Amino acid sequence: MRYFAMIDGRRCGPYTLDELAAAGVSPDTYVWCKGMADWEKAEDVADICRYYRRRIFDLTHGGPSRPAMHREENAEERSSSVEEDPYAAVPARFRGIARKSGIPPENFMAEEPGPDASRPPMPTMLLSLFMTLFCFPITGLIAMYFSFKARKAWEESQRSVAEGSRNLYTPKEREQLRIEAHDLSRRAKMWIGISFFLGIIVSALVGARFF
């Protein structure tokens, strides 16, 4: 398994578990790998936590313990058995369909990492305002809220590196602000979509009643 990491506001990698520490990945660093829905802190990823616990144990006890070696051997056996199935990375409920389709497994497994946090998220405020005025006000206001929060988070991350700001944030904190801005923008887009479809449904119901 290889992981991408957000280091100093840049997407780096991919790294194996053995390479994460040398790359500067800490418990607060956001990471992503194939199969994850979104970026998560390294301390919240089970495989990384297990690896670091085993590494700390080895350093403090002068080498891997027998249980640790046994767990590692079992993990390697499971990994080799998974690699035998080329469609192993496809979700279980779709695996049978994928096999029958004849489509190469790499076409199913090819995924792009999460959003590039070095670039600003797509502006959504005007579209949220349009949805509030012309589609469905309640959900449109929610979209406006997330749009506003996303813009503020990104502006704050930029202010932290602006001239005269005197390093208001550490690189990790700036990185987290940028990732937060993208996450908030994603939520705004979701509520924009909800507002649009609710507006269509309401319009259809009103039209059916009066016409």
Stockholm file with secondary structure:
# STOCKHOLM 1.0

chainA/1-211         MRYFAMIDGRRCGPYTLDELAAAGVSPDTYVWCKGMADWEKAEDVADICRYYRRRIFDLTHGGPSRPAMHREENAEERSSSVEEDPYAAVPARFRGIARKSGIPPENFMAEEPGPDASRPPMPTMLLSLFMTLFCFPITGLIAMYFSFKARKAWEESQRSVAEGSRNLYTPKEREQLRIEAHDLSRRAKMWIGISFFLGIIVSALVGARFF
#=GR chainA/1-211 SS CCEEEEETTEEEEEECHHHHTTTTCCTTSEEECTTCSSCEEGGGCHHHHHHHHHHHHHHHHTSCCHHHHHHHHHHHHHHHHHHTSTTTTSCHHHHHHHHHHTCCHHHHHCCCCSCCTTSCCCCCHHHHHHHHHHTCHHHHHHHHHHHHHHHHHHHHHHHTTSTTCCCCSCHHHHHHHHHHHHHHHHHHHHHHHHHHHHHHHHHHHHHHHHC
#=GC SS_cons         CCEEEEETTEEEEEECHHHHTTTTCCTTSEEECTTCSSCEEGGGCHHHHHHHHHHHHHHHHTSCCHHHHHHHHHHHHHHHHHHTSTTTTSCHHHHHHHHHHTCCHHHHHCCCCSCCTTSCCCCCHHHHHHHHHHTCHHHHHHHHHHHHHHHHHHHHHHHTTSTTCCCCSCHHHHHHHHHHHHHHHHHHHHHHHHHHHHHHHHHHHHHHHHC
//
